Amino acid sequence: MILYDEAIKRMLSNAPRPEVEEVSVSESLGRITACDILSCENIPSFSNSAMDGFAFRYPDNKILTPSEKFKVMGIIAAGDDITQLRSTGQNEAWEIMTGASMPPDCNTVIKVEDTCRRGEEVIFNQIPKFGTHVRKAGEDFAVGDSIIKQGTRIFPEHVMALAALGVQSISSVRRPKVGIISTGAELMSEGSLSPGKIRNSTAPFLTGELDLLGTEAKFLGSNSDDPKEFLKVLRGQVDKEVDIVISTGAVSMGKYDFVATALRDLGAEILFHKTAIRPGKPLLVARLGKTIFFGVPGNPVSTAVAIRFFVEPYLRAIQGARPELGTLFKLKSRIKKPEGLRCFFKAVSFIEDGNALVEILPGQESFKVSPLLTANSWAVLPEAGASLEAGEKVRVFGLHSWGTKEIVFGEKR
């Protein structure tokens, strides 16, 4: 049995370099950028009005006062070409719509509600500050600005920025291909439960979570504790150059826990088997040629921890994404833990009186799914010690990471 940090080190040392491909922006959602993306133009590309109102030239050597009168020279709507517009004189203004191009010799816009129109003249009821209500060219993005860093997962707001800049395609990392195998004669996928049977909850969870993580995941079926059948399925996937295979169950010490032996028969290199963690201690990670294999315990929360804190760091590595560091939170209450094990506990994180607090939920047993419906985060407790006191800082990770950018704080409970 090895410590968590050593397990991660061994696993990531086997991570291949990211494979890069060009994809259209319309298909980039959830992808990981393979290089920095820089702005190739100014946004806005031209100075324009932020309000419906009147554009005018603020005088250089005259103090404007309320009731100032300006002659209206015409109207400019969004989309109008103003390249042939005549110059703007002193106490002259243009009626202008939101988003319309600013006349090159105008520098300020007064809101229409701050004026009074009288025929060909407009009276300013109050004087705006110089430069008010003007969106300057390049104010949002300027040529050469860094828009998206390498190793960033593309969210809809990134797509918005790329579309605004006219970017048609980006260099991104190829989506990893993942195969999922369930083991256990007790598993059922549908219908009424027979005596001694349980429903397969981990396969749908894995498929959904891996989809959220931006992979191409496929469920390969269930295996009723038959090593030969398991090997047949596994050989087929390695031949198809699947990047990752994840199996659930059959990695502990029972009579029917055959996965480790089957992998050795296949010539796999066992990177580690059993890690000093809770839940999920029997976790096995192996390498079969270019394919990495994760044999995760069958209990649902053990599966969730294996994906969140082993599979996901590996996915980040092979996609060139930055490692996730988590955030330090103070424990709300004293908590007991097993000595020598790093614990990944279901938790609720929240802000109270300006303090970032984390509360460990009851029901930490690895078979209990219900606390996951309340949790918004994982609290990671170090190996040392049999307890931690209230106020001690622990590292906290979101229940999911790439599905949301940050931890979504729960309300105080």
PAMI-317346 format. One record per residue (C-alpha): residue number from 1; residue in one letter; chain; z, x, y. Coordinates in steps of 0.5 Angstrom, whole numbers, plus 500, padded with zeros to 3 digits. Example, Ala and Ser with C-alpha at 12.3 -4.5 7.8 and 13.67 -1.06 7.14 Angstrom:
REM residues 2
+------+-------+-------+-----+-----+-----+
! tise ! lumse ! lumke !  c3 !  c1 !  c2 !
+------+-------+-------+-----+-----+-----+
!    1 !     A !     A ! 516 ! 525 ! 491 !
!    2 !     S !     A ! 514 ! 527 ! 498 !
+------+-------+-------+-----+-----+-----+
REM end
This chain:
REM residues 413
+------+-------+-------+-----+-----+-----+
! tise ! lumse ! lumke !  c3 !  c1 !  c2 !
+------+-------+-------+-----+-----+-----+
!    1 !     M !     A ! 500 ! 500 ! 500 !
!    2 !     I !     A ! 498 ! 503 ! 507 !
!    3 !     L !     A ! 500 ! 501 ! 514 !
!    4 !     Y !     A ! 496 ! 497 ! 518 !
!    5 !     D !     A ! 493 ! 502 ! 523 !
!    6 !     E !     A ! 491 ! 507 ! 517 !
!    7 !     A !     A ! 487 ! 501 ! 514 !
!    8 !     I !     A ! 484 ! 499 ! 520 !
!    9 !     K !     A ! 482 ! 507 ! 521 !
!   10 !     R !     A ! 479 ! 507 ! 514 !
!   11 !     M !     A ! 475 ! 501 ! 515 !
!   12 !     L !     A ! 472 ! 503 ! 522 !
!   13 !     S !     A ! 470 ! 510 ! 519 !
!   14 !     N !     A ! 465 ! 506 ! 515 !
!   15 !     A !     A ! 462 ! 502 ! 520 !
!   16 !     P !     A ! 455 ! 503 ! 521 !
!   17 !     R !     A ! 451 ! 504 ! 528 !
!   18 !     P !     A ! 449 ! 498 ! 531 !
!   19 !     E !     A ! 442 ! 495 ! 530 !
!   20 !     V !     A ! 438 ! 493 ! 536 !
!   21 !     E !     A ! 433 ! 488 ! 537 !
!   22 !     E !     A ! 430 ! 484 ! 543 !
!   23 !     V !     A ! 432 ! 477 ! 544 !
!   24 !     S !     A ! 430 ! 472 ! 549 !
!   25 !     V !     A ! 435 ! 470 ! 554 !
!   26 !     S !     A ! 434 ! 462 ! 551 !
!   27 !     E !     A ! 437 ! 465 ! 544 !
!   28 !     S !     A ! 442 ! 470 ! 547 !
!   29 !     L !     A ! 448 ! 466 ! 547 !
!   30 !     G !     A ! 453 ! 469 ! 542 !
!   31 !     R !     A ! 450 ! 476 ! 542 !
!   32 !     I !     A ! 453 ! 482 ! 544 !
!   33 !     T !     A ! 449 ! 486 ! 549 !
!   34 !     A !     A ! 446 ! 493 ! 547 !
!   35 !     C !     A ! 446 ! 496 ! 554 !
!   36 !     D !     A ! 448 ! 495 ! 561 !
!   37 !     I !     A ! 444 ! 490 ! 564 !
!   38 !     L !     A ! 443 ! 491 ! 572 !
!   39 !     S !     A ! 440 ! 487 ! 577 !
!   40 !     C !     A ! 433 ! 488 ! 579 !
!   41 !     E !     A ! 433 ! 483 ! 585 !
!   42 !     N !     A ! 437 ! 481 ! 590 !
!   43 !     I !     A ! 440 ! 474 ! 589 !
!   44 !     P !     A ! 440 ! 470 ! 594 !
!   45 !     S !     A ! 433 ! 473 ! 595 !
!   46 !     F !     A ! 433 ! 471 ! 602 !
!   47 !     S !     A ! 438 ! 469 ! 607 !
!   48 !     N !     A ! 439 ! 461 ! 607 !
!   49 !     S !     A ! 444 ! 456 ! 610 !
!   50 !     A !     A ! 450 ! 454 ! 606 !
!   51 !     M !     A ! 450 ! 447 ! 610 !
!   52 !     D !     A ! 446 ! 442 ! 613 !
!   53 !     G !     A ! 446 ! 443 ! 620 !
!   54 !     F !     A ! 443 ! 447 ! 625 !
!   55 !     A !     A ! 441 ! 455 ! 625 !
!   56 !     F !     A ! 442 ! 459 ! 632 !
!   57 !     R !     A ! 442 ! 466 ! 634 !
!   58 !     Y !     A ! 449 ! 467 ! 637 !
!   59 !     P !     A ! 449 ! 470 ! 644 !
!   60 !     D !     A ! 450 ! 478 ! 645 !
!   61 !     N !     A ! 453 ! 477 ! 651 !
!   62 !     K !     A ! 455 ! 470 ! 652 !
!   63 !     I !     A ! 461 ! 466 ! 650 !
!   64 !     L !     A ! 460 ! 459 ! 647 !
!   65 !     T !     A ! 464 ! 454 ! 649 !
!   66 !     P !     A ! 465 ! 446 ! 646 !
!   67 !     S !     A ! 459 ! 442 ! 649 !
!   68 !     E !     A ! 454 ! 447 ! 649 !
!   69 !     K !     A ! 447 ! 444 ! 649 !
!   70 !     F !     A ! 441 ! 447 ! 644 !
!   71 !     K !     A ! 434 ! 445 ! 644 !
!   72 !     V !     A ! 432 ! 443 ! 637 !
!   73 !     M !     A ! 425 ! 447 ! 635 !
!   74 !     G !     A ! 424 ! 443 ! 629 !
!   75 !     I !     A ! 427 ! 442 ! 622 !
!   76 !     I !     A ! 427 ! 447 ! 616 !
!   77 !     A !     A ! 428 ! 444 ! 609 !
!   78 !     A !     A ! 429 ! 448 ! 602 !
!   79 !     G !     A ! 423 ! 451 ! 600 !
!   80 !     D !     A ! 419 ! 451 ! 606 !
!   81 !     D !     A ! 415 ! 457 ! 608 !
!   82 !     I !     A ! 418 ! 460 ! 615 !
!   83 !     T !     A ! 414 ! 466 ! 615 !
!   84 !     Q !     A ! 410 ! 463 ! 621 !
!   85 !     L !     A ! 416 ! 460 ! 625 !
!   86 !     R !     A ! 416 ! 462 ! 632 !
!   87 !     S !     A ! 422 ! 466 ! 635 !
!   88 !     T !     A ! 428 ! 463 ! 637 !
!   89 !     G !     A ! 430 ! 463 ! 644 !
!   90 !     Q !     A ! 437 ! 463 ! 648 !
!   91 !     N !     A ! 440 ! 456 ! 647 !
!   92 !     E !     A ! 435 ! 454 ! 642 !
!   93 !     A !     A ! 436 ! 451 ! 634 !
!   94 !     W !     A ! 433 ! 449 ! 628 !
!   95 !     E !     A ! 435 ! 443 ! 624 !
!   96 !     I !     A ! 436 ! 446 ! 617 !
!   97 !     M !     A ! 438 ! 443 ! 610 !
!   98 !     T !     A ! 442 ! 447 ! 605 !
!   99 !     G !     A ! 439 ! 452 ! 601 !
!  100 !     A !     A ! 433 ! 453 ! 607 !
!  101 !     S !     A ! 431 ! 460 ! 609 !
!  102 !     M !     A ! 434 ! 462 ! 615 !
!  103 !     P !     A ! 430 ! 464 ! 621 !
!  104 !     P !     A ! 430 ! 471 ! 622 !
!  105 !     D !     A ! 433 ! 471 ! 629 !
!  106 !     C !     A ! 438 ! 466 ! 627 !
!  107 !     N !     A ! 445 ! 469 ! 624 !
!  108 !     T !     A ! 450 ! 463 ! 624 !
!  109 !     V !     A ! 449 ! 455 ! 622 !
!  110 !     I !     A ! 454 ! 450 ! 625 !
!  111 !     K !     A ! 455 ! 444 ! 620 !
!  112 !     V !     A ! 452 ! 437 ! 622 !
!  113 !     E !     A ! 458 ! 434 ! 623 !
!  114 !     D !     A ! 461 ! 438 ! 628 !
!  115 !     T !     A ! 455 ! 436 ! 633 !
!  116 !     C !     A ! 452 ! 431 ! 636 !
!  117 !     R !     A ! 444 ! 429 ! 637 !
!  118 !     R !     A ! 441 ! 427 ! 643 !
!  119 !     G !     A ! 434 ! 426 ! 643 !
!  120 !     E !     A ! 431 ! 433 ! 643 !
!  121 !     E !     A ! 438 ! 436 ! 644 !
!  122 !     V !     A ! 444 ! 438 ! 640 !
!  123 !     I !     A ! 451 ! 438 ! 643 !
!  124 !     F !     A ! 456 ! 443 ! 639 !
!  125 !     N !     A ! 463 ! 439 ! 639 !
!  126 !     Q !     A ! 466 ! 446 ! 637 !
!  127 !     I !     A ! 464 ! 453 ! 636 !
!  128 !     P !     A ! 463 ! 456 ! 629 !
!  129 !     K !     A ! 465 ! 463 ! 628 !
!  130 !     F !     A ! 459 ! 468 ! 628 !
!  131 !     G !     A ! 455 ! 468 ! 621 !
!  132 !     T !     A ! 459 ! 462 ! 619 !
!  133 !     H !     A ! 455 ! 458 ! 613 !
!  134 !     V !     A ! 450 ! 463 ! 612 !
!  135 !     R !     A ! 448 ! 466 ! 605 !
!  136 !     K !     A ! 446 ! 473 ! 606 !
!  137 !     A !     A ! 440 ! 476 ! 601 !
!  138 !     G !     A ! 444 ! 480 ! 596 !
!  139 !     E !     A ! 451 ! 477 ! 597 !
!  140 !     D !     A ! 451 ! 475 ! 590 !
!  141 !     F !     A ! 447 ! 480 ! 586 !
!  142 !     A !     A ! 444 ! 486 ! 590 !
!  143 !     V !     A ! 439 ! 490 ! 587 !
!  144 !     G !     A ! 442 ! 495 ! 582 !
!  145 !     D !     A ! 449 ! 492 ! 581 !
!  146 !     S !     A ! 452 ! 492 ! 574 !
!  147 !     I !     A ! 451 ! 485 ! 572 !
!  148 !     I !     A ! 453 ! 485 ! 564 !
!  149 !     K !     A ! 456 ! 491 ! 561 !
!  150 !     Q !     A ! 454 ! 494 ! 554 !
!  151 !     G !     A ! 458 ! 491 ! 548 !
!  152 !     T !     A ! 459 ! 484 ! 552 !
!  153 !     R !     A ! 458 ! 477 ! 548 !
!  154 !     I !     A ! 454 ! 473 ! 552 !
!  155 !     F !     A ! 457 ! 466 ! 554 !
!  156 !     P !     A ! 453 ! 461 ! 558 !
!  157 !     E !     A ! 455 ! 463 ! 565 !
!  158 !     H !     A ! 452 ! 470 ! 563 !
!  159 !     V !     A ! 445 ! 466 ! 561 !
!  160 !     M !     A ! 446 ! 463 ! 568 !
!  161 !     A !     A ! 446 ! 469 ! 571 !
!  162 !     L !     A ! 440 ! 472 ! 567 !
!  163 !     A !     A ! 436 ! 466 ! 569 !
!  164 !     A !     A ! 438 ! 466 ! 576 !
!  165 !     L !     A ! 435 ! 474 ! 576 !
!  166 !     G !     A ! 429 ! 472 ! 572 !
!  167 !     V !     A ! 431 ! 476 ! 566 !
!  168 !     Q !     A ! 427 ! 473 ! 560 !
!  169 !     S !     A ! 429 ! 478 ! 555 !
!  170 !     I !     A ! 435 ! 483 ! 553 !
!  171 !     S !     A ! 437 ! 488 ! 548 !
!  172 !     S !     A ! 442 ! 485 ! 544 !
!  173 !     V !     A ! 445 ! 487 ! 537 !
!  174 !     R !     A ! 443 ! 484 ! 531 !
!  175 !     R !     A ! 447 ! 479 ! 528 !
!  176 !     P !     A ! 451 ! 481 ! 522 !
!  177 !     K !     A ! 449 ! 477 ! 515 !
!  178 !     V !     A ! 455 ! 475 ! 512 !
!  179 !     G !     A ! 456 ! 472 ! 505 !
!  180 !     I !     A ! 462 ! 468 ! 503 !
!  181 !     I !     A ! 465 ! 467 ! 496 !
!  182 !     S !     A ! 471 ! 463 ! 494 !
!  183 !     T !     A ! 474 ! 464 ! 487 !
!  184 !     G !     A ! 479 ! 460 ! 483 !
!  185 !     A !     A ! 479 ! 455 ! 478 !
!  186 !     E !     A ! 483 ! 450 ! 482 !
!  187 !     L !     A ! 479 ! 449 ! 488 !
!  188 !     M !     A ! 475 ! 443 ! 489 !
!  189 !     S !     A ! 470 ! 442 ! 495 !
!  190 !     E !     A ! 469 ! 434 ! 494 !
!  191 !     G !     A ! 472 ! 428 ! 491 !
!  192 !     S !     A ! 479 ! 426 ! 489 !
!  193 !     L !     A ! 483 ! 431 ! 487 !
!  194 !     S !     A ! 484 ! 432 ! 479 !
!  195 !     P !     A ! 491 ! 434 ! 477 !
!  196 !     G !     A ! 493 ! 441 ! 478 !
!  197 !     K !     A ! 487 ! 442 ! 483 !
!  198 !     I !     A ! 487 ! 443 ! 491 !
!  199 !     R !     A ! 481 ! 443 ! 496 !
!  200 !     N !     A ! 477 ! 449 ! 498 !
!  201 !     S !     A ! 479 ! 449 ! 505 !
!  202 !     T !     A ! 478 ! 457 ! 507 !
!  203 !     A !     A ! 470 ! 456 ! 505 !
!  204 !     P !     A ! 469 ! 451 ! 511 !
!  205 !     F !     A ! 474 ! 455 ! 515 !
!  206 !     L !     A ! 470 ! 462 ! 514 !
!  207 !     T !     A ! 464 ! 459 ! 515 !
!  208 !     G !     A ! 466 ! 456 ! 522 !
!  209 !     E !     A ! 470 ! 462 ! 524 !
!  210 !     L !     A ! 464 ! 467 ! 523 !
!  211 !     D !     A ! 459 ! 462 ! 526 !
!  212 !     L !     A ! 464 ! 462 ! 532 !
!  213 !     L !     A ! 464 ! 470 ! 532 !
!  214 !     G !     A ! 456 ! 470 ! 532 !
!  215 !     T !     A ! 454 ! 472 ! 525 !
!  216 !     E !     A ! 449 ! 469 ! 520 !
!  217 !     A !     A ! 454 ! 466 ! 515 !
!  218 !     K !     A ! 452 ! 463 ! 508 !
!  219 !     F !     A ! 457 ! 460 ! 503 !
!  220 !     L !     A ! 455 ! 463 ! 496 !
!  221 !     G !     A ! 459 ! 458 ! 492 !
!  222 !     S !     A ! 465 ! 458 ! 488 !
!  223 !     N !     A ! 467 ! 462 ! 482 !
!  224 !     S !     A ! 472 ! 459 ! 477 !
!  225 !     D !     A ! 475 ! 466 ! 475 !
!  226 !     D !     A ! 469 ! 469 ! 471 !
!  227 !     P !     A ! 468 ! 476 ! 473 !
!  228 !     K !     A ! 461 ! 476 ! 470 !
!  229 !     E !     A ! 459 ! 470 ! 474 !
!  230 !     F !     A ! 463 ! 474 ! 480 !
!  231 !     L !     A ! 459 ! 480 ! 479 !
!  232 !     K !     A ! 452 ! 477 ! 478 !
!  233 !     V !     A ! 453 ! 473 ! 485 !
!  234 !     L !     A ! 455 ! 480 ! 488 !
!  235 !     R !     A ! 450 ! 484 ! 486 !
!  236 !     G !     A ! 445 ! 479 ! 488 !
!  237 !     Q !     A ! 448 ! 479 ! 495 !
!  238 !     V !     A ! 448 ! 487 ! 496 !
!  239 !     D !     A ! 440 ! 487 ! 494 !
!  240 !     K !     A ! 439 ! 482 ! 500 !
!  241 !     E !     A ! 442 ! 487 ! 504 !
!  242 !     V !     A ! 448 ! 483 ! 507 !
!  243 !     D !     A ! 452 ! 487 ! 511 !
!  244 !     I !     A ! 459 ! 483 ! 509 !
!  245 !     V !     A ! 461 ! 480 ! 503 !
!  246 !     I !     A ! 468 ! 476 ! 504 !
!  247 !     S !     A ! 471 ! 473 ! 498 !
!  248 !     T !     A ! 478 ! 469 ! 497 !
!  249 !     G !     A ! 483 ! 469 ! 492 !
!  250 !     A !     A ! 484 ! 474 ! 486 !
!  251 !     V !     A ! 486 ! 480 ! 489 !
!  252 !     S !     A ! 493 ! 480 ! 488 !
!  253 !     M !     A ! 497 ! 482 ! 481 !
!  254 !     G !     A ! 496 ! 476 ! 477 !
!  255 !     K !     A ! 492 ! 475 ! 470 !
!  256 !     Y !     A ! 486 ! 472 ! 473 !
!  257 !     D !     A ! 486 ! 477 ! 479 !
!  258 !     F !     A ! 480 ! 480 ! 477 !
!  259 !     V !     A ! 476 ! 482 ! 484 !
!  260 !     A !     A ! 479 ! 490 ! 484 !
!  261 !     T !     A ! 477 ! 491 ! 477 !
!  262 !     A !     A ! 470 ! 488 ! 478 !
!  263 !     L !     A ! 468 ! 492 ! 484 !
!  264 !     R !     A ! 470 ! 498 ! 480 !
!  265 !     D !     A ! 465 ! 496 ! 475 !
!  266 !     L !     A ! 460 ! 495 ! 480 !
!  267 !     G !     A ! 461 ! 502 ! 483 !
!  268 !     A !     A ! 464 ! 500 ! 489 !
!  269 !     E !     A ! 469 ! 505 ! 493 !
!  270 !     I !     A ! 475 ! 502 ! 494 !
!  271 !     L !     A ! 477 ! 503 ! 501 !
!  272 !     F !     A ! 484 ! 500 ! 501 !
!  273 !     H !     A ! 488 ! 495 ! 497 !
!  274 !     K !     A ! 494 ! 492 ! 499 !
!  275 !     T !     A ! 497 ! 493 ! 506 !
!  276 !     A !     A ! 504 ! 493 ! 509 !
!  277 !     I !     A ! 502 ! 486 ! 513 !
!  278 !     R !     A ! 505 ! 479 ! 513 !
!  279 !     P !     A ! 501 ! 475 ! 511 !
!  280 !     G !     A ! 495 ! 478 ! 507 !
!  281 !     K !     A ! 499 ! 484 ! 504 !
!  282 !     P !     A ! 494 ! 484 ! 498 !
!  283 !     L !     A ! 488 ! 484 ! 502 !
!  284 !     L !     A ! 482 ! 489 ! 499 !
!  285 !     V !     A ! 477 ! 492 ! 503 !
!  286 !     A !     A ! 471 ! 496 ! 499 !
!  287 !     R !     A ! 464 ! 499 ! 500 !
!  288 !     L !     A ! 458 ! 497 ! 496 !
!  289 !     G !     A ! 452 ! 502 ! 499 !
!  290 !     K !     A ! 451 ! 499 ! 506 !
!  291 !     T !     A ! 455 ! 493 ! 504 !
!  292 !     I !     A ! 463 ! 492 ! 506 !
!  293 !     F !     A ! 467 ! 488 ! 502 !
!  294 !     F !     A ! 473 ! 484 ! 504 !
!  295 !     G !     A ! 477 ! 481 ! 498 !
!  296 !     V !     A ! 482 ! 476 ! 502 !
!  297 !     P !     A ! 488 ! 473 ! 499 !
!  298 !     G !     A ! 487 ! 465 ! 498 !
!  299 !     N !     A ! 492 ! 462 ! 502 !
!  300 !     P !     A ! 489 ! 459 ! 508 !
!  301 !     V !     A ! 493 ! 463 ! 513 !
!  302 !     S !     A ! 492 ! 469 ! 510 !
!  303 !     T !     A ! 485 ! 468 ! 510 !
!  304 !     A !     A ! 486 ! 467 ! 518 !
!  305 !     V !     A ! 489 ! 473 ! 519 !
!  306 !     A !     A ! 484 ! 477 ! 515 !
!  307 !     I !     A ! 479 ! 475 ! 519 !
!  308 !     R !     A ! 482 ! 475 ! 526 !
!  309 !     F !     A ! 485 ! 482 ! 525 !
!  310 !     F !     A ! 481 ! 486 ! 519 !
!  311 !     V !     A ! 474 ! 483 ! 519 !
!  312 !     E !     A ! 473 ! 481 ! 527 !
!  313 !     P !     A ! 475 ! 489 ! 529 !
!  314 !     Y !     A ! 470 ! 491 ! 524 !
!  315 !     L !     A ! 465 ! 486 ! 527 !
!  316 !     R !     A ! 466 ! 489 ! 534 !
!  317 !     A !     A ! 465 ! 496 ! 531 !
!  318 !     I !     A ! 458 ! 494 ! 528 !
!  319 !     Q !     A ! 456 ! 491 ! 534 !
!  320 !     G !     A ! 458 ! 496 ! 539 !
!  321 !     A !     A ! 463 ! 491 ! 542 !
!  322 !     R !     A ! 470 ! 494 ! 545 !
!  323 !     P !     A ! 476 ! 494 ! 541 !
!  324 !     E !     A ! 481 ! 488 ! 543 !
!  325 !     L !     A ! 487 ! 490 ! 546 !
!  326 !     G !     A ! 491 ! 484 ! 546 !
!  327 !     T !     A ! 497 ! 483 ! 552 !
!  328 !     L !     A ! 504 ! 484 ! 552 !
!  329 !     F !     A ! 508 ! 478 ! 552 !
!  330 !     K !     A ! 516 ! 477 ! 552 !
!  331 !     L !     A ! 519 ! 474 ! 546 !
!  332 !     K !     A ! 522 ! 467 ! 548 !
!  333 !     S !     A ! 527 ! 467 ! 542 !
!  334 !     R !     A ! 530 ! 472 ! 537 !
!  335 !     I !     A ! 526 ! 473 ! 531 !
!  336 !     K !     A ! 527 ! 475 ! 524 !
!  337 !     K !     A ! 522 ! 479 ! 520 !
!  338 !     P !     A ! 521 ! 483 ! 514 !
!  339 !     E !     A ! 523 ! 491 ! 515 !
!  340 !     G !     A ! 517 ! 495 ! 514 !
!  341 !     L !     A ! 511 ! 490 ! 515 !
!  342 !     R !     A ! 507 ! 488 ! 521 !
!  343 !     C !     A ! 507 ! 481 ! 522 !
!  344 !     F !     A ! 502 ! 476 ! 525 !
!  345 !     F !     A ! 505 ! 470 ! 526 !
!  346 !     K !     A ! 503 ! 463 ! 529 !
!  347 !     A !     A ! 505 ! 462 ! 536 !
!  348 !     V !     A ! 505 ! 459 ! 543 !
!  349 !     S !     A ! 504 ! 463 ! 549 !
!  350 !     F !     A ! 505 ! 460 ! 556 !
!  351 !     I !     A ! 507 ! 462 ! 563 !
!  352 !     E !     A ! 514 ! 460 ! 565 !
!  353 !     D !     A ! 517 ! 462 ! 572 !
!  354 !     G !     A ! 512 ! 467 ! 573 !
!  355 !     N !     A ! 514 ! 470 ! 566 !
!  356 !     A !     A ! 509 ! 471 ! 560 !
!  357 !     L !     A ! 513 ! 468 ! 554 !
!  358 !     V !     A ! 511 ! 467 ! 547 !
!  359 !     E !     A ! 514 ! 463 ! 542 !
!  360 !     I !     A ! 514 ! 464 ! 535 !
!  361 !     L !     A ! 513 ! 457 ! 531 !
!  362 !     P !     A ! 517 ! 455 ! 525 !
!  363 !     G !     A ! 513 ! 454 ! 518 !
!  364 !     Q !     A ! 510 ! 462 ! 518 !
!  365 !     E !     A ! 509 ! 461 ! 510 !
!  366 !     S !     A ! 502 ! 463 ! 509 !
!  367 !     F !     A ! 500 ! 456 ! 505 !
!  368 !     K !     A ! 502 ! 452 ! 512 !
!  369 !     V !     A ! 496 ! 450 ! 516 !
!  370 !     S !     A ! 499 ! 445 ! 520 !
!  371 !     P !     A ! 502 ! 450 ! 525 !
!  372 !     L !     A ! 495 ! 453 ! 527 !
!  373 !     L !     A ! 494 ! 446 ! 530 !
!  374 !     T !     A ! 500 ! 447 ! 535 !
!  375 !     A !     A ! 499 ! 455 ! 536 !
!  376 !     N !     A ! 494 ! 458 ! 541 !
!  377 !     S !     A ! 495 ! 465 ! 539 !
!  378 !     W !     A ! 498 ! 470 ! 534 !
!  379 !     A !     A ! 504 ! 474 ! 536 !
!  380 !     V !     A ! 504 ! 481 ! 533 !
!  381 !     L !     A ! 510 ! 484 ! 531 !
!  382 !     P !     A ! 511 ! 492 ! 529 !
!  383 !     E !     A ! 513 ! 494 ! 522 !
!  384 !     A !     A ! 520 ! 497 ! 524 !
!  385 !     G !     A ! 526 ! 493 ! 524 !
!  386 !     A !     A ! 528 ! 487 ! 521 !
!  387 !     S !     A ! 529 ! 483 ! 527 !
!  388 !     L !     A ! 527 ! 483 ! 535 !
!  389 !     E !     A ! 531 ! 480 ! 540 !
!  390 !     A !     A ! 529 ! 475 ! 546 !
!  391 !     G !     A ! 526 ! 479 ! 552 !
!  392 !     E !     A ! 523 ! 484 ! 547 !
!  393 !     K !     A ! 515 ! 485 ! 549 !
!  394 !     V !     A ! 510 ! 484 ! 543 !
!  395 !     R !     A ! 503 ! 484 ! 543 !
!  396 !     V !     A ! 499 ! 477 ! 543 !
!  397 !     F !     A ! 492 ! 476 ! 541 !
!  398 !     G !     A ! 488 ! 469 ! 542 !
!  399 !     L !     A ! 488 ! 464 ! 536 !
!  400 !     H !     A ! 480 ! 466 ! 537 !
!  401 !     S !     A ! 478 ! 471 ! 541 !
!  402 !     W !     A ! 470 ! 471 ! 542 !
!  403 !     G !     A ! 470 ! 463 ! 542 !
!  404 !     T !     A ! 474 ! 464 ! 549 !
!  405 !     K !     A ! 475 ! 470 ! 554 !
!  406 !     E !     A ! 482 ! 470 ! 554 !
!  407 !     I !     A ! 488 ! 466 ! 551 !
!  408 !     V !     A ! 489 ! 459 ! 553 !
!  409 !     F !     A ! 496 ! 458 ! 555 !
!  410 !     G !     A ! 500 ! 453 ! 552 !
!  411 !     E !     A ! 505 ! 448 ! 556 !
!  412 !     K !     A ! 512 ! 450 ! 555 !
!  413 !     R !     A ! 515 ! 446 ! 549 !
+------+-------+-------+-----+-----+-----+
REM end
